[in-house]
Amino acid sequence: MKAEKVAIGEVKLSPYNPRVIKNDKFKKLMKSIMEFPEMLELRPMVVDEDMIVLGGNMRLRACMELGIQEVPVVKAVGLTDEQKKEFVIKDNAAFGEWDWDLLANQWEIQDLSDWGLDIPASYFDEDVEPQFDMDELDKDLDTYINSKVKQITMYFDNQQYEYALAKLQEIMEERELESNTDVIIALLEEYEPKA
């Protein structure tokens, strides 16, 4: 499929895109678009027949904020409503993982951070104290505490990751559970502390 440029006013933000972007990351996205506008051409937004964004909602918001008049789009024609919903989630899902050692050796950590990549704290220089916006951290903490859904992030090396994923899948199928979350909860409920 070939991308076409359309007036930004023709493209509609997706009302069912669950992805959110914080102020700092949104500013980095706008900066990225300003400094490297060719990225929009190389990775156009995906829209349906009604010009509703399926992939690229945040890029569209950033372009609107920047006053860009035309944006490249690719039309996904003939998808069912279920396929559109699936596309939105899969386009925003974080499949795979980063090779942090390769990133640390091939790129500047500050560049990666500026480009919007979440860098684990262990990869920052231990001699340099990271700068935090305490107001932003308080807002993030408040949002987290009051949210209905919480997230636990765990870092694995490649071997551990493959093992954990396979075990979670095995237990999920064996016990006929619906998700990895259900597996973790079941395992925690079975845990008996040693007396």
Salt bridges, closest charged atoms under 4 A:
ASP24 OD2 - LYS28 NZ 3.74
GLU35 OE2 - LYS31 NZ 3.88
GLU41 OE2 - LYS5 NZ 3.18
ASP48 OD2 - LYS84 NZ 3.29
GLU49 OE1 - LYS84 NZ 3.62
GLU86 OE2 - LYS90 NZ 2.62
ASP91 OD1 - ARG43 NH2 3.87
ASP118 OD1 - LYS25 NZ 2.90
ASP140 OD1 - LYS22 NZ 3.93
GLU170 OE2 - LYS167 NZ 3.77
GLU190 OE2 - ARG175 NH1 2.45
